[in-house]
């Protein structure tokens, strides 16, 4: 499914999307979809290109409480997540 289709669907369901795609902000179609749908995204450690499943899980579990607190924050926004924290980039 194309990004401009699934991003609004996720946003309309109130979901926070957790993705490995840290390059989303370099693609105009995705950035436009995030902004227009007021979507909320978390990208897992975009500086590291090849995270294994354990490393991805470790980031999510380490940041889970911070992610839960974001549930009430309206979009659009994108945050990058690492083991040490969340950083807003949009």
Backbone torsions as a table, in degrees:
resi	resn	phi	psi	omega
1	UNK	NA	136.4	-179.2
2	UNK	-68.3	151.3	-177.6
3	UNK	-59.1	-38.7	-178.0
4	UNK	-72.2	-5.7	175.4
5	UNK	-98.6	-51.3	-173.8
6	UNK	-77.0	-29.5	-179.5
7	UNK	-61.7	-48.6	176.4
8	UNK	-62.5	-32.5	177.5
9	UNK	-64.9	-47.1	178.3
10	UNK	-60.9	-43.1	-179.4
11	UNK	-64.6	-40.4	-178.6
12	UNK	-67.6	-22.1	176.0
13	UNK	-87.0	-3.9	179.8
14	UNK	78.8	16.1	-177.1
15	UNK	-80.3	146.9	165.9
16	UNK	-96.0	120.0	-178.5
17	UNK	-83.3	130.3	173.6
18	UNK	-111.6	122.8	-172.5
19	UNK	-136.5	161.5	172.4
20	UNK	-93.2	-1.5	-172.8
21	UNK	-88.5	89.2	178.1
22	UNK	-78.8	-9.0	-178.6
23	UNK	-89.5	3.1	-175.1
24	UNK	-56.7	-32.1	-177.5
25	UNK	-77.1	-8.4	176.7
26	UNK	-92.9	-2.7	-179.7
27	UNK	-112.6	115.1	-175.2
28	UNK	-56.8	-36.2	-179.0
29	UNK	-61.9	-44.4	-179.6
30	UNK	-69.3	-43.7	-179.6
31	UNK	-61.3	-43.2	178.0
32	UNK	-63.0	-43.1	179.4
33	UNK	-63.6	-41.7	179.0
34	UNK	-62.3	-48.0	-178.4
35	UNK	-65.4	-48.6	-174.8
36	UNK	-69.5	-28.7	179.8
37	UNK	-92.7	-2.1	-174.9
38	UNK	54.7	43.8	-177.3
39	UNK	-76.9	161.9	179.9
40	UNK	-129.0	121.2	-174.5
41	UNK	-128.9	144.7	170.7
42	UNK	-124.9	122.6	177.9
43	UNK	-103.2	128.6	-178.1
44	UNK	-78.7	117.3	175.4
45	UNK	30.2	72.2	-175.3
46	UNK	-66.5	-13.2	178.1
47	UNK	-74.6	-24.6	179.8
48	UNK	-99.7	120.5	-173.8
49	UNK	-77.5	-33.1	-172.9
50	UNK	-124.4	74.0	174.0
51	UNK	-78.8	138.1	173.1
52	UNK	-86.7	172.2	-175.9
53	UNK	-57.4	-41.8	179.5
54	UNK	-62.1	-43.1	179.8
55	UNK	-64.9	-39.0	176.5
56	UNK	-63.2	-47.3	179.1
57	UNK	-61.2	-40.2	179.6
58	UNK	-60.1	-42.5	178.0
59	UNK	-63.9	-48.0	-178.4
60	UNK	-61.3	-46.8	-178.7
61	UNK	-65.7	-42.3	-179.9
62	UNK	-62.7	-35.9	-175.9
63	UNK	-101.6	7.7	-172.5
64	UNK	-56.6	-44.1	-179.7
65	UNK	-62.8	-40.7	178.2
66	UNK	-65.5	-38.5	177.8
67	UNK	-64.6	-42.9	177.9
68	UNK	-59.9	-39.5	179.1
69	UNK	-63.9	-25.9	179.8
70	UNK	-75.4	-11.9	-177.2
71	UNK	-55.6	-32.9	-178.3
72	UNK	-87.5	-8.5	-177.3
73	UNK	-85.6	119.7	-178.4
74	UNK	-69.8	154.5	177.3
75	UNK	-89.0	178.5	7.9
76	UNK	-87.2	144.4	171.2
77	UNK	-159.6	156.6	173.1
78	UNK	-132.9	135.6	174.5
79	UNK	-127.0	144.0	172.2
80	UNK	-95.4	134.8	-177.6
81	UNK	-114.3	133.0	171.9
82	UNK	-130.2	177.1	176.9
83	UNK	-61.6	-28.0	-175.6
84	UNK	-91.3	-7.0	177.5
85	UNK	159.9	-175.7	177.1
86	UNK	-115.3	138.8	-179.7
87	UNK	-129.0	123.5	179.2
88	UNK	-74.1	130.2	179.1
89	UNK	-121.3	-10.5	174.5
90	UNK	-150.6	NA	NA
